[in-house]
């Protein structure tokens, strides 16, 4: 539970119209491999340095050819400033299409030590037209993440807020005993990070723990994007 708001709402009063059968398929090139979150024991561990992986796709797959590469935090643009993630691990990747039209970056966080708290962010950009990962509802892009992919889930009411990046849509969600918040921001004109961009992702509390509306709002207020280098 987020310490800043835990005293305000200690019981999760998860309510709202739910979308019981909202399903989709991951469209992001980065969604192909699942982020490394732990070994056979299931315990979180720091991501090991890995060589650049070349991923080639053709017209059959509907994905642009390009490269997926692991990147260091010093090269990363995505930030999620939450106390519950401080001291944990993060795995980061970047994709660039061969023609330079599409760029994507994602990050997957796990809480410190034995903490089962997880979070993820995906930035998808296009120099012309919509980006690869484009949706109008945060529930439509959750299959990028292993915690949602192939699992039954429900979604609460669609909420509109505003953070330092602009308007943001979010829903609370449940996967088994885990309560999460999923979010989405879209910019088609004058975005903070490219001609056309979407920023999506999630944050999940520990299984069985509450994630109140106030805590969900804290998550979406903690999103950040750095300008591209060069």
N, C-alpha and C positions, 0 to 999 in steps of 0.2 A: 504494500500500500504506500502511496506517496505520502511522505511524512508531513508535508505542508498542509494537506487537507484531511488527513486521517482522523483528526479530532472532530472535524465538522460533520462527517457522515460516516459512521462506523458500520452501517448495515447497507448492503447493496439493494436498493429498491428498483431493481431492473424491471422496467415496464415498457410498454409501447407496442405499436403494431409491428409484428415481426414478419420478415420475409423468410419463409421456411425452406424454400427450394431455390434460392438464388445461387446458381452455379455458373461456372465459366471455365475457361481454359487460359493458362498463362500465355500471353502474347510476347512478353519481353524476351529478347535474346538471352538476357541474363537469367531467365527462369529455368533454363535447361538443366544445370546442375544445382542441387540443393546446397544452401550455404553450410559450411562446416560448423556444427554446434557442439560436437563432443565425440568421444570414442565409444567403444563397446559398452562401457559402464554407464553411458548416458550423462556423465558429468561434463559441464562446460569446460572447454579448454581453449587456450589461445590458438588462433589459426597459425599453421606452420607456413613459412615462406614457400611459395610455389612458383615454378617457371610459368612464363606466359603460355596460355593455351590458345591455339588457333582453332576457331570454329568456323567451318565453311558451310554455308547453306545455299540452296539453289532455288529456282522458281517453284519447285514442288512444295517447299515448306513455306513459301510466302514470306521469308525473312531475308533481309539483306545480308550478303556475305561480309565478314569482318572478323574482328578479334575480340575475345574476352580475356581480360588480364586481371590478376590480383593486383591491388594497389595498396600502398602504405597510407596510414592516416595523414601523414604530412602532405600527400598528394590529393587527399579527398576533399570533396566540397560539401558533403552532407553532415549535419550536426543534429544531435538530439540531446539537449541539456537537461537530463533528469537525474536526480540524486540516486534513484534506485538502480541506475546503470553505472554509476561511478565505481571505478575499480574493476569492472567486468571486462569482457573481451568483445572485439568487433572484427568481423570479416568484411572486407570491401572489395568490390570488383568494378570494372569499367568495360564498356563495349563501345566500339566505333565502327560504323559501317565502312566498307571499302571505298565508297564514293564520298565519304565525309558528310553525308546528309544527315545521318542519325547518330546520336550519342546517348548512351545510358550509363547510369552509375547507381549501384545499390550498396547498402550497408545492412549488416545483420548483427545486432547486439545481444549478448547474454549477460545476465546480472553477475555480480561478483561471487566467488566461492561456489557454494552449493545452490545459490539462488536460481530458481527456475524462471525468473522474469525474462521475457524476450521482447525484442522490438525490431522493426525493419523499416527502411525507407528506400524508395525507388524514384530516381529522377530520370525522365525520358524526354529527350529534346529532338527537334527537327528543324532543319534550315528552310524547309519548304513543305507545306502541308502538315497534317497531323502527325504527332510522334507515334512510334511503334506501340507504346502502351498508352491508350487513350480511352477514357471512360467518362461518363457523366455522373456516376455514383460510386462511392468508395467500395461498396460491396462487389462491384464488378471487376476489381483488380486483385482481390485477396488470394487468388490461386497462384500468384507469383511466389507465395510463401508456403513453406512446407507445413507449418502448423495448421493451415487451412486446406491445403490441397488434398482433395479426395475425402475430406471429413464432413460430416453433417454439421451444419451451423445455423444459427438464427441471427437476425439483425434487428436492432431496435430502430426507433424513429430517426429520420434524417434531420440532422441539426446543422444550421449554418452559423459560423462564427467568423471572426477576422483576427489574423495574427500579423506579425511584422511583414510577412510576405504578401498579404492580401486576403481575400475571402477564402475560406476553407470549409468543406463539408465533412461531416463525420457521423458515424453511427457506433453505438456500442454493439458488441457481438458476443455470442457464446459458442464455444466449441467444447463439447463434453462439459467438464466442470470448470473450464477456464473462461474468464470474462476478459474481453479485449475492447479496444477502440480501433476502428479503421478510419482512415482519413484520405482526402483527395483535394488537391488544388490544381487548377488549370489556368493557363495563360495562353491566349491565342494572339493577343496584341500587347506589345510592351511588357513582356514577362521579365522577371528578374534574372533569367538565366538562359536566354535564347529566344529566337523568333517564335517558336511554339513549344510549350513545355507542359508537362504534368508532373506533379509530385504526389506520390501515394505511399501508403505504408500502414503500419499497425503497431500497437503496443499491447502486450498481454500480461496481466497480473499472474501471480503464482496460482496454480490450480486450487480452487476452493476459496480463494480470497476475493474480496469485493473490489470492484472498480467503479466508483460512483460517477455520476455525471460531472461533478466538479473536478474529479481526478482526470477524467477523459478530456475535459477542457484544458487542464494543465498540460497534458501531453501535446495537444495541437498548438498550444501557445509556445512550446519548446522547440519547434521545428526551425531549422536554419539551412541556408544555402550560401556557400561562398561563390564569388564570381569565378568564372573559368580562368585558369592561368594562361598566360600568353595572349 
